[in-house]
Amino acid sequence: MAVVGAPAPVLAADPTYFADVLPLVRDRCLPCHDVGGVAALDLVDVDVASPFAGRMAQQTAAGLMPPFPPDPACADYREHAARSLTPAEIDLVRAWADAGAPAGDPTDALPPRLPPPDPLGPPDDLLTPDSAFVFDADDPDIYWCTRFDPDLDDPRHVVAAHVHPDNDALVHHVIVFRERGGAQRDPVGSPGFPCPGAPEDGEFLVGWAPGSAPVVLPDGYGLPLGPDDALVMQVHYHAQPGAEPTDRSSVALWYASAPIEREVMVMWTGSFEIFVPPGTSRTVEGECVLPGDDAIELVGIAPHMHRIGTSIRARLDRVDGGESCLVDVPRWDFDWQGSYTYVEPIVARPGDRIHTTCEYQNDGEQTVGWGEGSDDEMCFAFHLVAAPAGFPEHCFATAPDEPVAACGCAGGDGPGAGLFALAGVLVRRRRRRPGAVEG
Ligand code: HEC
């Protein structure tokens, strides 16, 4: 399955905005840099873009734009491959800036932005509410859920998913959860129900925020979805000035057409031992060990902390002495969360340990400890894992030298178990600088 991304353009001799830069901007920058987008700079407008040509060249060359919170030197992520610019694209922006950022001929311009292409052709299912949600202007933030019964006769495997936001001046972010046995629950369908926080028993399936690419699992991998399971789409509405008050966002799903070789599930590592008094910084670490006799594959990762987190890392310490970096977010930002799938799944063997490190800085007046509120803290790495039959015996175990439980499986016990299954969410706040952007 190909990594989603635009083909590399050929470097033109005398690049102009309309002929060369706009197509690239449209594919790679407009999800955020459109009129009313998350970033203030409306790069779709040549008069805005041209004076910023030097900054565009500098930010793209430095890897700061498009933003990608994890350090790409840690591991190869599919989402980074899909989002980042090729060296030829970076050179093109530089060549255009060096030439004085010429506009060129407007008739060279491509038609306005098209929605990103679906990764695997037409979806097998497009879950769409029967009626539009109508936003109440008195309420600045609304979390609204719609429960869908995908109406499956037999168990299927989801291999790719993509959220289609309908009104992106209203939609702040979208998270889709798998709800085990949820097809029996009420209400199903429109008009939905208010749902701050995550739905109970909801496992994170896919998320959307500006710039999110469709999630595509590696070939042969799939996430099980049973006839009794429901999907719950949670939309965070936060209107931008002048936004139309209605929305009908939908979720596209692709099911495996051939038998799945490896089912994926969720395990988590981290720590509950969080205690950060006012005016202090703290480092929290947790270690988990893979028991049993079988190797597993780490397919993806979603690091998670709350507002006073400053950095998070996870690494695999191998029993044979080797080490693999799994994720390293050097400047954590609660509003730019993501989950990332590895270009090549990483094999972990019995006895291997996953070490998770979270750092916090508490500038507030209250001590912060572990909790589910967004003013409490968390330290989790959610791992999307392919394990042989026999789960959950193969779930990570807390390392013998750890004082408290630091690991678990989806469907197992413990807070946070069951969240984040297959994902790609970037939660954002309008006109806020992502942690990865400097200067
Ligand atoms: C996922 C969202 C996202 C994408 C995609 C993205 N940007 Fe940005 N960009 C931002 C945000 C947020 C800011 C912060 C600006 C603000 O405060 O509005 C920013 C700022 C910038 C700045 C100003 C930086 C400065 O400090 O002067 C430039 C230039 C820029 N982006 C260029 C680009 C280019 C070129 C692309 C495409 C190749 C791109 N960005 C893609 C979100 C994005």
Residues whose N, C-alpha, C, O or C-beta is under 5 A from the ligand:
A	BS01	HEC	R28 C29 C32 V38 A39 A40 L41 F52 R55 M56 Q59 M65 P66 P67 P210 G211 R431 R432 R433 P434 G439
